[in-house]
Amino acid sequence: MPLLKRLLNRYAGRYASRWLVLLIDIAIVYGCYIMAKLIRHNFVFSEVEWEHLIVRAPILMLFYLTSFLVFQSYVGIIRQTSLYDAIKIFQATSIAAFAIFITSTITEKYFNYVFTSPIIILIHFFISVYFLITSRIFFKTIFITLVGYGDKVKKNVLIYGAGQSGIITLNTLSQDSRLDINVIGFIDDNTSKIGKTLAGIKIYSPDEALNGMLEKRNISDVIISIQNISASRKTEIVNRCLEMDIQVKNVPPISKWINGELSPRQIKAVKIEDLLNREPIKLNQENIYNELTGKVVMITGAAGSIGSEIAKQVVSYKPKMVLFVDQAETPMYELELNIRKRIERYHVLTKFIVADVSDETAMERIFEEYRPTKIFHAAAYKHVPLMEANPFESVRVNALGTKNMADLAVKYRATKFVMVSTDKAVNPTNIMGATKRIAEMYIQSLSKLPDMKTAFITTRFGNVLGSNGSVIPLFKKQIEMGGPITVTHPEITRFFMTIPEACQLVLEAGSMGKGGEIFIFDMGQSVKIIDVAKNMIKLSGLTLGKDIQIEITGLRPGEKLYEELLNDSENTIPTYHPKIKIANVQEYEREYIESEFAQLFTCCKQHDHLQLVAQIKNMVKEYVSNNSVYESLD
């Protein structure tokens, strides 16, 4: 046995020639013909017409050979034999047996010559099917059982989901002999399946598998292979496994399988994004198509985290042209590379423009030349500590840049202007949030002008997972470097949303908005940042306190413990979309806003930070600094 194992290991990377497989199949069929003769005559050797094996058997083999060639039943890789291969064998043998029966019937009727009896044809057909399929399963089992790479100790894993996806996952793992995995059980929530077996492997209840088997069988991984699972149930399963120090992997949706087949490389560790406990968003695609198809769309901040995702989604709605505007040259170049195939697929005209939204002359040239009708304004400075140290830049881009874009939208008769805002604009404690609130106030005041043709819409949401500068990429980098993971405060909480989810809601809100609304998104439950850090450590297969540490660094300037989507004086109005609501916020008269912006512009020219921040506080009454040098102005 060890010699056979070494030989198989040596030639494991090679595959048997299909002609060799065909030869073996014909040999099996020939052997089955002998067996059919013996069965027909009750194994009385003297009654068997042995001369038929020389004269008639080759003709019979010719029928099977032709059928095998037609149906290509011999071309499959033996070590990866599947139901598809068994069906091919059944089809080929059925047609061959039927052709032999027809031929025998014709020769008997017209030539009074019995080629072979129907009973032998039938017996031969059944045992041929059996041995052809069994031989493949036998060789596959031998290969999987004996082939090993070195003397690896295989990991014991459980597959969560004893349905079709679960069996496909098992087959996928079994077919790749390089994987050091031993599937010892299925888990399923369906009580009618518990205690039964699937492909010879027992199905357990979640409690029995995760509690009882954990100590006995040394479970290392659980692979979630359920296609239709709620986000809350998935989060519950993952959290339970992580509490027991079991690594969790995930089978992607069928739509993401390669050419409709699951690859072992697609079974990956669960990411922190998978623990959001959020259900997929359903969009009113018809409304969005009506808004964007055939239109000239402008996206500012197009190279940023939100802007680039809006860009990808907008292109798929087949606008006439998309203008990608951003001041960051390198990220714009990367956006162009990443989105090129999508642009070609949907045949959309595009322009990649490096420009600053606060540059009125440059922006006006763009508006004058291309006349955009739909504008998604995502350009902004967003890093709280940096903007706390650079208030002039925050005002220049976030407030005055938005004013510039909004004024041009009115001048050139754009139909929709959708601004991406933030939950930090609610009861702001920092300059970044306050300048975003000023931007909200300005575009909302434009909506109050009589005969306004441009619908100004604001979307307000919290942190997005994976965006530039967010905690998730930071934590990943810190984990890769061996730590420590830095958290500013043990009680700090944030709302989280994935980038695609946030941008889908931006498009939906943009299509439903009539003008003047501030839309807020259902962000789910806020989560402690320290819990995110702990989960990321567990998902990385590390142990907190042993492999990596968490370090509390203290709140940064302008940072607050928790974010809000509404202030105390605001309430909401529902919309047709369950995840989008309209905030009732305080509105300001146009004359007041114009006067205050003039003051703000004057302060910017003087470059006096204290005077500038004092003016911001005068405009945003609820702005109270936190952990900042500007607390003295409160």
VMD Tcl script that draws the C-alpha trace (Angstrom):
set ca {
  {0.00 0.00 0.00}
  {2.75 2.57 0.81}
  {4.36 1.79 -2.58}
  {1.06 2.36 -4.37}
  {0.59 5.62 -2.45}
  {4.05 6.83 -3.45}
  {3.39 5.99 -7.09}
  {0.07 7.80 -7.05}
  {1.66 10.80 -5.37}
  {4.38 10.85 -7.99}
  {1.96 10.89 -10.91}
  {-0.93 12.75 -9.21}
  {-0.50 15.76 -11.46}
  {-1.06 13.67 -14.59}
  {-4.35 12.46 -16.02}
  {-5.16 9.12 -17.66}
  {-5.39 9.27 -21.45}
  {-8.97 9.31 -22.66}
  {-8.07 6.55 -25.13}
  {-6.90 4.39 -22.24}
  {-10.20 5.07 -20.49}
  {-12.07 4.11 -23.68}
  {-10.05 0.88 -23.96}
  {-10.84 -0.02 -20.34}
  {-14.54 0.73 -20.91}
  {-14.62 -1.60 -23.93}
  {-12.82 -4.30 -21.92}
  {-15.43 -3.91 -19.14}
  {-18.26 -4.18 -21.68}
  {-16.65 -7.33 -23.13}
  {-16.30 -8.82 -19.66}
  {-19.92 -7.96 -18.91}
  {-20.97 -9.81 -22.09}
  {-19.31 -12.98 -20.78}
  {-21.01 -12.44 -17.42}
  {-24.40 -11.89 -19.12}
  {-24.02 -15.20 -20.94}
  {-23.19 -17.00 -17.68}
  {-26.11 -15.38 -15.82}
  {-28.49 -16.27 -18.66}
  {-27.44 -19.96 -18.40}
  {-27.35 -20.01 -14.58}
  {-23.54 -20.33 -14.66}
  {-23.72 -23.71 -16.40}
  {-20.56 -23.39 -18.50}
  {-21.44 -26.24 -20.87}
  {-24.56 -24.42 -22.08}
  {-22.73 -21.20 -23.02}
  {-22.07 -20.71 -26.73}
  {-18.41 -19.83 -26.36}
  {-17.99 -19.33 -30.12}
  {-20.18 -16.21 -29.79}
  {-17.37 -14.57 -27.83}
  {-15.23 -14.74 -30.96}
  {-17.82 -13.98 -33.66}
  {-20.67 -11.95 -32.14}
  {-18.98 -10.20 -29.21}
  {-16.71 -8.02 -31.44}
  {-19.78 -6.82 -33.38}
  {-21.52 -6.03 -30.09}
  {-18.38 -4.16 -28.93}
  {-18.50 -2.11 -32.14}
  {-21.98 -0.85 -31.23}
  {-20.78 0.20 -27.77}
  {-17.59 1.74 -29.13}
  {-19.59 3.85 -31.59}
  {-21.98 4.99 -28.86}
  {-19.09 5.84 -26.49}
  {-17.48 7.92 -29.25}
  {-20.72 9.75 -30.01}
  {-21.55 10.58 -26.37}
  {-17.90 11.18 -25.34}
  {-18.48 9.17 -22.17}
  {-14.76 8.44 -21.83}
  {-13.39 12.01 -21.82}
  {-14.14 12.90 -18.17}
  {-11.37 13.08 -15.58}
  {-11.76 9.88 -13.56}
  {-10.64 11.37 -10.24}
  {-13.38 14.01 -10.61}
  {-16.20 11.67 -11.65}
  {-19.60 13.22 -10.99}
  {-23.29 12.60 -11.66}
  {-22.78 14.22 -15.07}
  {-20.33 11.43 -16.04}
  {-22.74 8.74 -14.82}
  {-25.51 10.22 -16.98}
  {-23.20 10.19 -20.00}
  {-22.44 6.49 -19.45}
  {-26.13 5.67 -19.04}
  {-27.01 7.51 -22.26}
  {-24.23 5.79 -24.26}
  {-25.02 2.28 -23.01}
  {-28.79 2.77 -23.48}
  {-28.38 3.81 -27.11}
  {-25.92 0.96 -27.79}
  {-28.25 -1.64 -26.22}
  {-31.24 -0.25 -28.14}
  {-29.29 -0.35 -31.43}
  {-28.26 -3.96 -30.78}
  {-31.86 -4.91 -30.00}
  {-33.12 -3.28 -33.24}
  {-30.35 -4.96 -35.26}
  {-31.10 -8.37 -33.73}
  {-34.82 -7.93 -34.40}
  {-34.18 -7.05 -38.08}
  {-31.77 -9.95 -38.68}
  {-34.20 -12.40 -37.09}
  {-37.18 -11.15 -39.13}
  {-35.52 -10.83 -42.53}
  {-32.59 -13.21 -42.36}
  {-33.85 -15.75 -39.81}
  {-30.70 -15.12 -37.84}
  {-30.78 -14.37 -34.11}
  {-27.86 -12.07 -33.41}
  {-28.37 -12.24 -29.64}
  {-31.40 -12.78 -27.44}
  {-33.25 -9.81 -25.89}
  {-32.73 -11.17 -22.39}
  {-28.95 -11.19 -22.83}
  {-29.08 -7.65 -24.26}
  {-31.00 -6.51 -21.19}
  {-28.76 -8.32 -18.68}
  {-25.68 -7.04 -20.47}
  {-27.01 -3.47 -20.43}
  {-27.66 -3.39 -16.69}
  {-24.39 -4.95 -15.58}
  {-22.43 -2.81 -18.07}
  {-23.96 0.38 -16.63}
  {-23.23 -0.85 -13.12}
  {-19.59 -1.80 -13.71}
  {-18.75 1.22 -15.89}
  {-19.98 3.63 -13.23}
  {-18.64 1.59 -10.33}
  {-15.17 1.38 -11.91}
  {-14.98 5.16 -12.06}
  {-16.13 5.56 -8.48}
  {-13.61 2.90 -7.43}
  {-10.66 4.65 -9.10}
  {-11.83 8.02 -7.76}
  {-12.07 6.62 -4.22}
  {-8.64 4.99 -4.47}
  {-7.12 8.25 -5.67}
  {-8.75 10.39 -2.97}
  {-7.95 7.87 -0.24}
  {-4.32 7.16 -1.09}
  {-3.02 10.36 -2.64}
  {-1.51 12.68 -0.03}
  {0.94 15.49 -0.23}
  {3.63 14.68 2.28}
  {2.26 13.50 5.58}
  {-0.10 16.41 6.22}
  {-2.51 16.04 9.09}
  {-5.93 16.73 7.62}
  {-8.16 19.34 9.22}
  {-11.56 18.17 10.38}
  {-14.26 20.43 8.98}
  {-18.03 20.64 9.06}
  {-20.21 21.87 6.20}
  {-23.14 24.00 7.36}
  {-25.98 23.22 4.98}
  {-27.04 19.72 3.92}
  {-28.66 20.81 0.69}
  {-27.59 20.89 -2.96}
  {-24.97 23.56 -2.30}
  {-23.59 21.49 0.58}
  {-23.13 18.36 -1.53}
  {-21.48 20.40 -4.30}
  {-19.12 21.85 -1.69}
  {-18.28 18.34 -0.47}
  {-17.58 17.14 -4.02}
  {-15.45 20.19 -4.74}
  {-13.32 19.63 -1.65}
  {-13.05 15.88 -2.31}
  {-11.89 16.32 -5.90}
  {-8.86 18.44 -4.98}
  {-6.40 16.03 -3.38}
  {-4.07 18.88 -2.43}
  {-6.50 20.13 0.21}
  {-5.71 18.95 3.72}
  {-9.40 18.73 4.60}
  {-11.50 15.94 6.02}
  {-15.26 16.58 5.98}
  {-16.63 14.71 8.97}
  {-20.18 15.98 9.05}
  {-22.94 18.25 7.81}
  {-24.87 20.70 9.97}
  {-28.42 21.69 9.13}
  {-31.22 23.63 10.83}
  {-33.87 21.40 9.23}
  {-34.83 18.92 11.96}
  {-36.14 16.39 9.40}
  {-32.59 15.95 8.04}
  {-30.82 15.50 11.40}
  {-29.51 11.99 12.03}
  {-29.63 11.04 8.36}
  {-26.62 10.80 6.04}
  {-25.67 12.63 2.87}
  {-23.06 11.01 0.62}
  {-22.30 8.70 3.53}
  {-21.65 11.60 5.93}
  {-23.90 12.17 8.95}
  {-26.05 15.30 9.33}
  {-25.97 16.91 12.78}
  {-27.98 19.60 14.54}
  {-26.09 22.87 15.22}
  {-25.97 22.16 18.98}
  {-24.78 18.59 18.56}
  {-22.12 19.54 15.99}
  {-20.69 22.63 17.61}
  {-20.92 21.50 21.22}
  {-20.64 17.72 21.22}
  {-18.23 17.18 18.32}
  {-15.93 20.12 19.05}
  {-13.96 18.37 21.78}
  {-14.27 14.83 20.41}
  {-13.26 15.44 16.79}
  {-11.08 18.57 17.01}
  {-13.09 20.65 14.53}
  {-10.99 23.42 12.99}
  {-13.27 24.93 10.32}
  {-16.95 25.33 9.54}
  {-17.86 26.03 5.90}
  {-21.17 27.82 5.45}
  {-22.74 26.48 2.27}
  {-26.30 27.79 2.29}
  {-27.46 29.84 -0.70}
  {-30.61 31.33 0.83}
  {-29.62 32.36 4.34}
  {-30.67 35.53 6.12}
  {-27.94 37.94 7.15}
  {-28.99 37.68 10.81}
  {-28.79 33.87 10.80}
  {-25.41 33.92 9.09}
  {-24.07 36.41 11.66}
  {-25.42 34.22 14.46}
  {-23.64 31.14 13.07}
  {-20.35 32.98 12.55}
  {-20.38 34.56 16.01}
  {-21.09 31.21 17.62}
  {-18.19 29.57 15.78}
  {-15.82 32.43 16.60}
  {-16.69 32.15 20.29}
  {-15.44 28.55 20.09}
  {-12.29 29.54 18.16}
  {-13.50 27.73 15.03}
  {-12.52 29.32 11.74}
  {-15.46 30.06 9.44}
  {-15.38 29.92 5.66}
  {-18.04 30.86 3.19}
  {-19.27 29.46 -0.14}
  {-20.11 32.36 -2.49}
  {-23.49 32.72 -4.24}
  {-23.99 30.52 -7.31}
  {-23.92 33.65 -9.50}
  {-20.25 34.09 -8.62}
  {-19.18 30.50 -9.38}
  {-16.73 30.16 -12.26}
  {-18.61 28.99 -15.37}
  {-21.31 27.66 -13.07}
  {-18.88 25.46 -11.11}
  {-17.56 25.97 -7.59}
  {-13.79 26.16 -7.20}
  {-11.99 25.38 -3.91}
  {-10.26 28.76 -4.23}
  {-13.65 30.47 -3.97}
  {-14.28 29.01 -0.51}
  {-12.76 31.80 1.55}
  {-12.69 32.92 5.15}
  {-15.65 35.00 6.26}
  {-14.87 38.72 6.20}
  {-15.91 41.33 8.73}
  {-18.30 42.72 6.09}
  {-20.26 39.46 6.32}
  {-21.10 40.19 9.96}
  {-23.14 43.31 9.27}
  {-26.44 41.59 10.05}
  {-28.09 43.30 7.08}
  {-30.43 41.95 4.42}
  {-29.77 42.60 0.70}
  {-31.19 45.85 -0.66}
  {-33.96 45.77 -3.24}
  {-33.89 48.69 -5.64}
  {-36.56 50.13 -7.89}
  {-34.49 49.49 -11.00}
  {-37.09 50.98 -13.32}
  {-36.97 54.35 -11.55}
  {-33.18 54.46 -11.64}
  {-33.11 53.48 -15.33}
  {-35.56 56.28 -16.09}
  {-33.36 58.73 -14.21}
  {-30.03 57.80 -15.79}
  {-30.45 56.04 -19.15}
  {-29.47 58.32 -22.02}
  {-28.50 61.19 -19.68}
  {-25.23 63.08 -19.19}
  {-24.14 62.29 -15.62}
  {-21.42 64.01 -13.61}
  {-19.79 62.38 -10.58}
  {-17.51 64.53 -8.42}
  {-15.05 62.84 -6.10}
  {-15.26 60.01 -8.64}
  {-11.96 58.46 -7.58}
  {-12.90 58.22 -3.91}
  {-14.41 55.25 -2.09}
  {-18.03 56.33 -2.56}
  {-17.57 58.14 -5.88}
  {-15.86 55.18 -7.57}
  {-18.63 52.80 -6.52}
  {-21.31 55.25 -7.70}
  {-19.36 55.42 -10.98}
  {-19.44 51.63 -11.42}
  {-23.15 51.42 -10.69}
  {-24.13 54.43 -12.82}
  {-22.37 53.04 -15.91}
  {-24.52 49.89 -15.79}
  {-27.67 52.02 -16.28}
  {-26.41 53.05 -19.74}
  {-26.25 56.84 -19.51}
  {-25.32 58.78 -22.62}
  {-22.10 60.05 -21.03}
  {-20.45 59.99 -17.61}
  {-18.07 62.73 -16.45}
  {-15.69 61.49 -13.78}
  {-14.28 64.49 -11.89}
  {-11.64 64.37 -9.16}
  {-8.55 66.32 -8.19}
  {-6.55 63.18 -7.27}
  {-4.55 62.15 -10.34}
  {-3.32 58.67 -9.37}
  {-6.67 57.42 -8.00}
  {-8.32 58.72 -11.19}
  {-5.88 56.70 -13.28}
  {-6.70 53.61 -11.20}
  {-10.44 54.24 -11.58}
  {-10.05 54.41 -15.36}
  {-8.22 51.07 -15.38}
  {-10.75 49.40 -13.07}
  {-13.86 50.61 -14.86}
  {-12.70 50.26 -18.48}
  {-14.26 46.82 -19.09}
  {-17.58 47.92 -17.63}
  {-17.57 51.01 -19.86}
  {-16.90 48.88 -22.93}
  {-19.62 46.39 -21.95}
  {-22.31 49.07 -21.72}
  {-20.97 51.26 -24.57}
  {-20.97 54.46 -22.51}
  {-19.11 57.64 -23.46}
  {-16.85 58.81 -20.63}
  {-14.55 61.68 -19.70}
  {-11.99 61.48 -16.91}
  {-11.35 65.04 -15.75}
  {-8.75 66.03 -13.17}
  {-10.11 69.20 -11.57}
  {-10.98 70.72 -8.18}
  {-14.65 71.40 -7.38}
  {-13.67 74.65 -5.65}
  {-12.14 75.94 -8.91}
  {-15.12 77.81 -10.31}
  {-13.52 78.55 -13.69}
  {-12.58 74.91 -14.33}
  {-15.98 73.65 -13.23}
  {-17.83 76.15 -15.41}
  {-15.87 75.02 -18.48}
  {-17.00 71.45 -17.80}
  {-20.64 72.47 -17.36}
  {-20.57 74.65 -20.45}
  {-19.07 71.96 -22.68}
  {-20.95 68.86 -21.51}
  {-24.16 70.19 -19.90}
  {-24.64 67.43 -17.29}
  {-28.24 66.88 -16.22}
  {-27.63 64.51 -13.28}
  {-24.93 65.34 -10.74}
  {-23.72 63.09 -7.92}
  {-21.60 65.29 -5.66}
  {-19.33 63.05 -3.59}
  {-16.24 65.28 -3.54}
  {-15.31 66.14 0.05}
  {-12.57 66.07 2.64}
  {-13.66 63.55 5.27}
  {-10.83 62.77 7.71}
  {-11.80 64.33 11.04}
  {-8.38 64.94 12.67}
  {-6.86 66.30 9.44}
  {-9.71 68.72 8.89}
  {-9.52 69.78 12.54}
  {-5.95 70.85 11.81}
  {-6.84 72.36 8.41}
  {-10.18 74.16 8.75}
  {-9.61 76.38 5.72}
  {-9.33 73.34 3.40}
  {-12.43 71.79 4.92}
  {-14.45 74.95 4.27}
  {-12.96 75.46 0.80}
  {-13.89 72.00 -0.46}
  {-16.82 70.84 1.65}
  {-18.75 74.10 1.90}
  {-17.58 76.47 -0.83}
  {-16.92 73.63 -3.30}
  {-20.48 72.39 -2.83}
  {-21.82 75.93 -3.25}
  {-19.85 76.28 -6.47}
  {-21.21 73.01 -7.91}
  {-24.78 73.75 -6.82}
  {-24.75 77.24 -8.35}
  {-23.47 75.85 -11.66}
  {-26.13 73.14 -11.59}
  {-28.77 75.87 -11.37}
  {-27.10 78.03 -14.05}
  {-26.87 75.17 -16.55}
  {-30.29 73.73 -15.70}
  {-29.30 70.33 -14.35}
  {-32.41 68.40 -13.36}
  {-30.98 66.58 -10.29}
  {-28.17 67.37 -7.84}
  {-27.54 64.60 -5.29}
  {-25.09 65.39 -2.51}
  {-23.41 62.71 -0.41}
  {-23.37 63.88 3.20}
  {-22.51 62.16 6.48}
  {-23.91 61.38 9.91}
  {-21.10 63.59 11.26}
  {-23.17 66.57 10.07}
  {-25.66 65.79 12.89}
  {-24.79 67.60 16.13}
  {-21.25 68.02 14.81}
  {-18.29 67.97 17.19}
  {-15.68 68.62 14.51}
  {-14.99 70.93 11.59}
  {-15.48 68.24 8.96}
  {-19.02 67.45 10.16}
  {-19.88 71.13 10.56}
  {-18.77 72.01 7.01}
  {-20.86 69.14 5.64}
  {-23.85 70.50 7.57}
  {-23.20 73.94 6.02}
  {-23.21 72.28 2.59}
  {-26.56 70.65 3.43}
  {-27.98 74.01 4.51}
  {-26.87 75.67 1.28}
  {-28.31 73.23 -1.21}
  {-31.52 72.93 0.80}
  {-31.91 76.73 0.67}
  {-31.66 76.63 -3.12}
  {-34.73 74.39 -3.23}
  {-36.78 77.20 -1.65}
  {-36.18 79.54 -4.59}
  {-39.26 80.12 -6.75}
  {-39.38 78.30 -10.11}
  {-36.30 76.22 -9.21}
  {-35.78 73.67 -12.01}
  {-33.02 71.70 -10.28}
  {-34.01 69.16 -7.61}
  {-31.45 69.32 -4.78}
  {-31.24 66.13 -2.75}
  {-29.04 65.23 0.22}
  {-28.19 61.67 1.32}
  {-26.91 61.22 4.85}
  {-25.34 57.99 6.13}
  {-22.59 56.69 8.41}
  {-19.28 54.92 7.95}
  {-18.78 52.62 5.00}
  {-16.76 49.45 5.40}
  {-13.56 49.42 3.42}
  {-13.55 53.09 2.46}
  {-10.24 54.91 2.34}
  {-9.13 55.74 5.87}
  {-11.86 53.76 7.62}
  {-11.07 51.47 10.53}
  {-11.44 48.19 8.60}
  {-8.47 48.69 6.20}
  {-6.49 50.15 9.13}
  {-7.19 47.13 11.33}
  {-6.32 44.74 8.47}
  {-2.99 46.45 7.97}
  {-2.27 46.43 11.70}
  {-3.11 42.70 11.92}
  {-0.81 41.94 8.96}
  {1.99 43.82 10.74}
  {1.45 41.83 13.94}
  {-0.32 44.60 15.85}
  {-1.16 46.27 18.01}
  {-4.64 47.25 16.83}
  {-5.33 50.83 17.91}
  {-8.77 51.81 19.18}
  {-9.35 55.36 20.38}
  {-11.84 54.50 23.14}
  {-13.31 51.22 24.47}
  {-16.88 52.59 24.28}
  {-16.73 54.26 20.86}
  {-19.47 53.09 18.47}
  {-20.22 53.63 14.81}
  {-22.86 52.79 12.22}
  {-21.52 50.71 9.35}
  {-22.64 50.02 5.79}
  {-20.89 48.44 2.83}
  {-19.80 50.72 0.00}
  {-22.05 49.06 -2.65}
  {-25.02 49.17 -0.26}
  {-24.51 52.88 0.47}
  {-24.20 53.74 -3.22}
  {-27.28 51.72 -4.15}
  {-29.26 53.76 -1.64}
  {-27.77 56.99 -3.02}
  {-29.04 56.07 -6.50}
  {-32.46 55.07 -5.11}
  {-32.78 58.28 -3.09}
  {-31.65 60.30 -6.10}
  {-34.40 58.76 -8.23}
  {-37.18 59.28 -5.66}
  {-36.20 62.81 -4.57}
  {-38.30 65.76 -5.73}
  {-36.07 68.47 -4.28}
  {-35.17 69.78 -0.82}
  {-35.12 66.39 0.95}
  {-32.42 65.12 3.26}
  {-32.60 61.34 3.01}
  {-31.21 59.22 5.81}
  {-30.47 55.52 5.46}
  {-31.24 52.65 7.77}
  {-27.78 51.88 9.10}
  {-28.86 49.00 11.30}
  {-27.45 48.81 14.81}
  {-24.37 50.77 15.79}
  {-21.46 48.55 16.81}
  {-18.56 49.00 19.18}
  {-15.31 49.53 17.31}
  {-13.50 47.38 19.85}
  {-15.89 44.49 19.03}
  {-15.08 44.93 15.33}
  {-11.37 44.69 16.21}
  {-11.91 41.54 18.29}
  {-13.93 39.85 15.53}
  {-11.29 40.71 12.93}
  {-8.63 39.14 15.12}
  {-10.69 35.94 15.43}
  {-11.46 35.87 11.70}
  {-7.71 36.09 11.05}
  {-7.17 32.94 13.13}
  {-5.33 34.85 15.86}
  {-5.85 35.04 19.62}
  {-6.30 38.37 21.38}
  {-3.73 38.85 24.12}
  {-1.54 36.06 22.77}
  {-0.91 36.71 19.08}
  {-1.97 40.35 18.97}
  {-2.93 43.18 21.33}
  {-5.51 45.98 21.30}
  {-4.19 49.36 22.38}
  {-6.46 52.22 23.57}
  {-5.04 55.51 22.27}
  {-7.63 58.10 23.37}
  {-10.15 60.13 21.38}
  {-8.69 62.19 18.53}
  {-9.44 65.89 18.08}
  {-13.07 66.38 17.05}
  {-13.98 62.71 17.54}
  {-17.07 61.71 19.51}
  {-18.06 58.44 21.08}
  {-21.12 57.83 18.95}
  {-22.63 59.20 15.74}
  {-26.26 60.14 15.09}
  {-28.37 60.29 11.95}
  {-30.76 62.84 13.45}
  {-30.44 65.55 16.09}
  {-32.91 65.94 18.94}
  {-35.13 68.36 17.03}
  {-35.40 66.21 13.89}
  {-37.80 63.40 13.02}
  {-38.43 61.36 9.90}
  {-41.01 60.71 7.21}
  {-41.11 57.21 5.66}
  {-40.69 56.62 1.92}
  {-41.69 53.67 -0.26}
  {-38.25 52.15 0.42}
  {-37.97 50.62 3.91}
  {-34.31 51.59 4.27}
  {-34.72 55.24 3.25}
  {-36.44 57.96 5.27}
  {-36.72 61.73 4.88}
  {-35.38 63.82 7.76}
  {-37.39 66.80 8.95}
  {-34.57 69.27 9.51}
  {-34.47 72.96 10.28}
  {-34.54 75.01 7.09}
  {-33.04 78.47 6.59}
  {-34.15 81.38 4.48}
  {-32.18 81.98 1.32}
  {-31.21 85.54 2.33}
  {-29.75 84.34 5.64}
  {-27.70 81.63 3.94}
  {-26.32 84.04 1.34}
  {-25.33 86.51 4.07}
  {-23.63 83.86 6.19}
  {-21.78 82.40 3.19}
  {-20.47 85.86 2.35}
  {-19.08 86.10 5.89}
  {-17.63 82.60 5.58}
  {-15.92 83.54 2.31}
  {-14.43 86.65 3.91}
  {-13.05 84.61 6.81}
  {-11.47 82.18 4.36}
  {-9.60 85.02 2.66}
  {-8.16 86.19 5.98}
  {-6.80 82.73 6.89}
  {-7.56 83.25 10.56}
  {-8.48 79.81 11.86}
  {-10.15 81.01 15.04}
  {-12.24 83.57 13.19}
  {-13.16 80.99 10.54}
  {-14.25 78.36 13.08}
  {-16.19 81.02 15.02}
  {-18.15 81.77 11.85}
  {-18.80 78.04 11.31}
  {-20.16 77.82 14.85}
  {-22.31 80.87 14.21}
  {-23.84 79.14 11.17}
  {-24.23 75.71 12.76}
  {-25.65 76.46 16.20}
  {-25.49 72.83 17.36}
  {-21.76 72.54 16.57}
  {-19.91 72.03 19.88}
  {-16.24 71.06 19.66}
  {-15.01 67.94 21.40}
  {-11.42 67.27 22.42}
  {-10.35 70.20 20.25}
  {-8.50 73.51 20.54}
  {-11.69 75.17 19.31}
  {-13.59 74.30 22.50}
  {-12.70 77.78 23.72}
  {-15.07 79.23 21.08}
  {-18.06 77.42 22.57}
}
mol new
graphics top color blue
foreach p $ca { graphics top sphere $p radius 0.5 }
foreach p [lrange $ca 0 end-1] q [lrange $ca 1 end] { graphics top cylinder $p $q radius 0.2 }
display resetview
